[in-house]
């Protein structure tokens, strides 16, 4: 790919691949360790550890964006990778749940700095016309490494069994989980080495006549508020944020409700859910390829909003199906739309946000993503339960239209609601793009 003509971006992408592989491998291992040390309540232990990875983002991600805009981003990424490696190296020796929670909090704090620093650096390493391809590759690195991580984790069970025969290695507490953690440590160190060799172009200098910013609570709050104000007044950034946030509330419901829909509506059980996930993943890959190949001819803002509408319509169609084959088709289209929305959303932000503001915008974006996903995970199952009770009471879970009986269990009604929310996100994005002129940029502080 032409984007790999930039040696710096290639190394940054390889670092992201290593870091993402480590993140997923560590995620699987931490879940397994939490279940093991959770005693009689493994589910509660897993929930607590996962909360330690989710909750800090609501409070620290915007602040992390301010710091990323203030500090040297290359140094931030290197320090974060080394810090994560050091923290992870202690995990195999942890025997208490609270220690594991603290380790998870420290890991998340470093990740909250690394991710906005990486996103803010991409436009400085590739040409503007290559941003769509760069973001497509970033999506592959972020999520395409998950199946690789699960395969590596499974393979490490055999490796641990073989290494267990060497008494000299007993100190390292070698088992499947600890080996995964040690591999995770290595991936972060590899990422740190790769990033340390990057030649970042110089960032725009501040006006030498302007006073240098002071490190104070007041100034930090000012920079944080400045970022939020920019998101509010810039129509393009506002449209992307609104569409991604609102759309994720609807789209996120598919995760907890998918197994229930596959079993109770499609009648296929876990195998049907696996096929739905495959269709979704294949669709995302297709969407990324299509957008990357057509990027030079795409009106990005318009295609972004239409992709949001298509995502809502395809979810609505998929939730209306009662057999597996047509549902797979609609879910594949949903994947194409989701991949397009992700890649173009990040590309539009890269193109419309100045370097001195990028860290704050992407820090806020990650906060928004976490909040909306957590809200959808919590609200989806609850809404399905309440709507199912209402459906039983009013229509006995079925309605007849023009002689055709349609089953309306709570899970289908909730997925329809999720589709309407995504369509609403498209409407909000269109309205946001029509408001303002999109040229508003704050003066550097």
N, C-alpha and C positions, 0 to 999 in steps of 0.2 A: 504494500500500500504506500502511496505517496507520503502519507503522514509520517511513516517511519523513515522518511528522508531526513527527519530531524533526529539526530542521535540523542539529544536531550529528552525529547518526548518518548523515544523508545525505551530509554533507561527508566524514565518515570513510570511508563506503563508496565515494564517488567517489575518494578518495585511495587506497583499496585497489585499485580498478579500475586507476587510473593506475600504481600501484606494481607490481601483478601483470602488467599488460601490458608494463611495462618489464622485469620479471624474465624473462618468457618470451622477449621479443625479444632481451634480452641473452644469454640462455641459447643461443638458436639462433646468434647472432652469435659468441659465444665458442667454440662448437664449430667453426664454420667457420674462425675465425682460428687455433685450435689445429691444425686439420688442415692449414692452409696453411703455418704456420711449423714444423710438425713434421717437415718434410723427408721422409726415406725411411720414417719410422715415424709416419704420421698417427694410426693407431689408438692407439698408445702415448701420443702427445701428448694426444689427447682424453681418454683414461683418466686421465692425470695431472691435467689441469685439472679434470675432473669430481670426482676424488678430493679436490681442494682445496676443492670446494664441499660435499662430504659429510662428510669426516673431522672437521673442526673441531666440527661439531655434537655429536659424542659427548663432547667434553671441555668445550666452552664453553657449550652451551645451558643446563645446570643453573645455571652461574654467572651467565649472562645473566638467568635468571629471578630470582635473588637481587638483582641490580642493578636490574632493572625494578621490583621491589617496594620498593626503597630510594629510587629517583630519581623525578623528575617525568616521568610517562610521555609527556605531550605533548612535552616538550623532547627526550626520548629519540628519539621518532619523527622529529621535525624534523631533529635532528642526524644521525640515521642516513640519512635521505633525502638530505640535502645531502652527506654523506660519500660515499654511493654515487655520486652525480652527479659529484663531484670525481674519484673513482678511475676511473670509467668514461671520463671525458674524456681520460684519459691512454692508454687502451687502443689507439686507432687508431695511436699512435706507438710501440707496443711491437713489437719485432722478435725477441725471444728468448722461448723457452718458459718459462724460470724467472721472468721478469718477469710473464708472463701468469699463472703460478701464484700469485705473490705478490698480484697484483691480485684474483684469484679468492678468495684467503684473506681479504683485506680486505673484499670485497663480502659474503662469507658472514658475517663477524663482525658487520657492520652489520645484516644480515638477521636474525641470531640475536637481536639486541636488539629490532628493530622488531616482529617477529611476536608474541612474548609480550606486548609493551607494547600492541599493538593488541587482542589477545584479552582481556587483563585490563581494558581500557577499555570494552569493549562493554556489560557490565551496568550501567555508570555512565551510559550514554547512552540506554538504552531501558528500558521497563518490563519486569517479569519475564515477563508474558504475551506479550511480543513477542520474546523471546529466540530462539525457534525460527525465526521468520521472519528475524530478523537473521542467524542462523547459516546459513540457507538462502541468503540474499543473499551472504554471505561466501564460501560454496562456489562460487556462480556467478562472483563476482569472481576467485576464486583460480584456477579451472580453465576457466571459460567464456571467458577471455581468450586461452587458448592458440591456438585456431584463428584468432582475429583477428590474433595476433602473427605467425603463419606467413604469413597473407595479406599483412600489411604488409611482412614481410621479402621476400616474392617481388616485391611492387610496387616496393620500393626498388632492385631491380636495374635497372629502367628509369629510375628517377630518377637513379641514379648514372651511368648511361650518358649521360644528357642533361647533367648537371652537369659531366661530364668534359671537355666542350668549352670550359669557362671556365678559362683559365690562371690567373686570379687566385685560384682556389680550390685550386690544387695543394698549398698548404701543409697543407690539411686531409686529404690522402690519401683523397679521396673514392672509395669503392667500396661495394658492397652491404653489407659487414660494418661499415665505419666509419659509414655513414649510419644503420644500425640502432643502433649505439652512441650516436650523437648524439641520435637520437630517444629512446633509453632515458634519456639524461641529462635530456632535457626532461620525461619522464614523472615522474622522481623529484623534479625541482624543482616541478612542478605539485602533486605529492603533499605536498611540504613546505609549500607555500603554503596548500593547503587545510587541513592539520592545524594550521598556525599560527593559523588563524582560529577554531579550535574553542573553545567555552566548556565546559571540563570541569567537572562538578560537583565540589565539594570532596570529597577523600577523607577517610575517617574519621580523626580525629586520635588520636594516641597519648595515653595518660595523661600529663598534664603532670608528674605527680609521679614518673613512671618515668624512669630515666636514659636519655639519648639514646644510640642505638647508636653505637658507635665503628667507624671504618673500619679493620678489622684482619683478618688471616687467620683468627684464632681466631673472631671474631664471624661472619665470612662462612661459615666451615665450620659454625658453630652454626645459622645460618639455613638453610643448605643441608640439613643433617641434619633440621632441623625440618620442612622441606617433605617430605622422604622419609618421615619418621615419620607425618605427616598422611596421605599416600597409603596407608600401610600400615594405619592404624587406622580410617580412614573407609571404611565398606563400599561406599558409592556410588561414591566416587572410585576406590577399588581395583577395583571391578567394571568400570568404564569403561576404566581403564588396562589391565587384564588382557585384556579382550575386544578392545580396539583393537590392542594389541600382538600377542597371539597370533593374532588374525584376520588381521593384515597379513602375518604370516609365511606363512600359507597363501594369502591372496589375492594377495600380491605375486608368487607363482610364476606366476600367469597371464600376467604381462607378458613374461618371457623365453620362456615355453613356448607362448604363444598362436600365434605364426607357425608353429611346428613342428606343433602340433595341427591347425591349419587346413589345412596342406599334406599331412601324412602320414595323418591320421585322416579328416578331412572331404574330402580330395582337392580342395580349392578354391584352394590357393595363396594368394598375397598378396591377391587380391580377396576371398577368404573371410575372411581376417583383418581386412580393412578393414570388412567387414560386421559382424563380431563386435564390433569397436570401436564401430561406430555403434550397435549394439544395446545395448552396455554404457553408452555415453554417454546414449542416449535413456532407458534405464532409470533412470540416476542422476537425470536431469532430472525424470522422472515421480515418483520417490521424494521428491525435494525438494518438488515441488508438492503431493503428497498430504500429506506431513507438515505443511507450512505451512498448508494449508487445514483440517486437522483438529487443529491443535496444542492448542486449548483443551479438546478432549475426549479427548486421549491420556494414558494413564498412562505417562509417558515411560520410566521405568526398565523396566517390563515390555515395552513395545514395542521398546525398544532390544535387550533380550536375545532376543526372538523374531525380530527382524530379523537378528541374528547367526546364529541357527539356520537361518533361511530362506536366508541367503547361502551357508551350507555345503551345504544340501540342493540348492540350484539349481546350484552348481558341480559337485556330485556328479552331478546329472542331466545337465548339459551335457557333462561329460567322458565320460558313458556313451553319448552319441549318436554315430552314424556318418554322419549326413547333416546338411546345413547348416541346413535350416529348423527342426527341433526344437531344435538347438543354439542357434540365435538366440533362440528363445523363452526357454530356460533362462538364457542370458546376460543377456537383458533383465531377467528377474526378479532375477538377481544384481545388476544395476545399481540396481534399485529398492531392494533390501536395503542395498546399500552406501551409497547416498545417505541412506537413513533412519538407518543406523548413524552416519554422519558427523555429520549435523545434530543428532540427539538426543544423541549422545555429548558434543559440545561444549556443548549446551544444559544437560545434566545437570551438567556441570562448572561452568558459569557459575552455576547455581542453588545449588550445594552447596559452593562455595569462597568464603571471605571475601575481601574486597578486598586485605587485607594479605598474603594467601598466593597470590593468583592468578598472579602472574608466575612464581613457582617451579613451580607445578603445570603451567602451559602450557609453560614451558621444559623441564621433564622430559618432558612429553608429546611435544614435538618431537624430543627425544633418542630416546625410545622408538620413535617412528615411523621415524626414520632408521635406527636399528639393525635393526629388524625388516625393513624393506624391503631394506636392503643384504644382510641374512642370506638373505632369500628369493631375491633376485637371484643370489646366489652359490650357494646350496644347490640351487635348482630345477633348473638345467641339469645339475649334477653328479649329482643324484639320478636324473634322467631317463636319463642315460647308464648309470649303474650298474644301475638297475632294468631297462633294456632288455636289457642283457647277461644279467641273471638270467632274464628272461622267455624269451630265446632259448634259454638252456641248459636251462630246466626244461620249458617248454611250447611252444617254437617260436613265441612271440608270439601264441598263440591257445588258447582253452579252449572246450570244448563243454559246454553246460549245457542239459539237456532237449532235446537235438537241435538246439540253436542254437549256432553258432560265434561266439564273441566275440573280437575282436582285442584283445590286451593289450600294446601296445608300451609302452616306458618312459615316454613322455610322458603316456599315459592313466593309467598307474599313479601317476605323480607328481601329476597333477591330482586323482586320487582321494585321495591322501595329503593334498594341500592342503585338500580339502573336509573330510576328517576332522579336520584341525587346526582349521579354522574352527568345526566343530561342537564340538570340545573347548573352544574359546574361549567358546562359549555356555554350556557346562556350568560352566566356571570362573567365569563372570560370575554365574550363578545361585547357585552355592555361596558366592561372595563376598558377594552381597547378603543371604544368609541368615545371615551371620556378623557379629556386632556390631550396634549399634543405629543407626549412621550419624549420630549427633549429636556425635561427637567433634570438637572444634575446639580447636586449640592457643591458648593465651593469646598476645596480641601481645607481641613482645619490645621 
